[in-house]
Amino acid sequence: MTRPRSFFALMMAFLMAFLVSCSSVEAKVPTTYTAAQIQQIQRYVPTLTEFRSRMDNLGTLIQKKNWIDAKTYIHGPLGELRGTMKTVSGSLLPKSQQQAMDLTKSLFADLVEIDNAAKMADNAKITASYSKAVKDFDTFLQLLPKA
């Protein structure tokens, strides 16, 4: 014959398991950055600032209509920009994360347009794409939290 105490303990265990499985805990989306997140993102700010100055150098090459060097500059000194922007985008808050990813894609679509237009020496298209790329990059930089 089973003891009533062990039967009661078994029933309580089943009741607890049932209650836990039926409960719904909603995961909270963080609305602010922690100090560690800000520190992690701030490690990339000097690199992104350097890439932004390189965009100015690309603009100088475009103004001089130096298409070969402009194409080389996109693939060379700006080659690591996409990876850095993706890494930073993944560290942002969810509300900014999608916008940062979209800006990264748009910036690189603009750089591809510059590259393709440079092959055809289409100055108007290159200038428009460059202006849009700089605007996208500046908007991306504004999404970053301040230290």
Solvent accessible surface area in square Angstrom, and as a share of the most:
residue,aa,sasa,rsa
1,M,236,1.05
2,T,111,0.65
3,R,163,0.59
4,P,111,0.70
5,R,189,0.69
6,S,62,0.40
7,F,119,0.50
8,F,132,0.55
9,A,60,0.46
10,L,94,0.47
11,M,98,0.44
12,M,80,0.36
13,A,58,0.45
14,F,126,0.53
15,L,87,0.43
16,M,114,0.51
17,A,63,0.48
18,F,124,0.52
19,L,97,0.48
20,V,109,0.63
21,S,88,0.57
22,C,80,0.48
23,S,68,0.44
24,S,101,0.65
25,V,141,0.81
26,E,151,0.68
27,A,97,0.76
28,K,191,0.81
29,V,94,0.54
30,P,71,0.45
31,T,104,0.61
32,T,99,0.57
33,Y,45,0.17
34,T,79,0.46
35,A,87,0.67
36,A,71,0.55
37,Q,55,0.24
38,I,46,0.23
39,Q,128,0.57
40,Q,76,0.34
41,I,1,0.01
42,Q,46,0.21
43,R,159,0.58
44,Y,53,0.20
45,V,45,0.26
46,P,89,0.56
47,T,58,0.34
48,L,1,0.01
49,T,79,0.46
50,E,83,0.37
51,F,7,0.03
52,R,50,0.18
53,S,50,0.33
54,R,67,0.24
55,M,0,0.00
56,D,74,0.39
57,N,77,0.39
58,L,0,0.00
59,G,9,0.09
60,T,61,0.36
61,L,32,0.16
62,I,8,0.04
63,Q,153,0.68
64,K,145,0.61
65,K,113,0.48
66,N,52,0.27
67,W,40,0.14
68,I,139,0.71
69,D,65,0.34
70,A,1,0.00
71,K,54,0.23
72,T,85,0.50
73,Y,36,0.14
74,I,15,0.07
75,H,124,0.55
76,G,43,0.41
77,P,50,0.31
78,L,1,0.01
79,G,42,0.41
80,E,132,0.59
81,L,0,0.00
82,R,107,0.39
83,G,43,0.42
84,T,19,0.11
85,M,0,0.00
86,K,96,0.41
87,T,62,0.36
88,V,0,0.00
89,S,0,0.00
90,G,43,0.41
91,S,21,0.14
92,L,7,0.03
93,L,6,0.03
94,P,63,0.40
95,K,155,0.66
96,S,16,0.10
97,Q,55,0.25
98,Q,110,0.49
99,Q,85,0.38
100,A,0,0.00
101,M,59,0.27
102,D,71,0.37
103,L,22,0.11
104,T,2,0.01
105,K,123,0.52
106,S,30,0.19
107,L,0,0.00
108,F,27,0.11
109,A,52,0.41
110,D,3,0.02
111,L,4,0.02
112,V,86,0.49
113,E,70,0.32
114,I,1,0.00
115,D,18,0.09
116,N,67,0.34
117,A,0,0.00
118,A,6,0.05
119,K,131,0.56
120,M,133,0.59
121,A,55,0.43
122,D,54,0.28
123,N,58,0.30
124,A,80,0.62
125,K,87,0.37
126,I,0,0.00
127,T,65,0.38
128,A,66,0.51
129,S,4,0.03
130,Y,35,0.13
131,S,66,0.43
132,K,101,0.43
133,A,0,0.00
134,V,25,0.14
135,K,139,0.59
136,D,14,0.07
137,F,0,0.00
138,D,49,0.26
139,T,40,0.23
140,F,0,0.00
141,L,44,0.22
142,Q,137,0.61
143,L,35,0.17
144,L,13,0.06
145,P,17,0.11
146,K,151,0.64
147,A,114,0.88
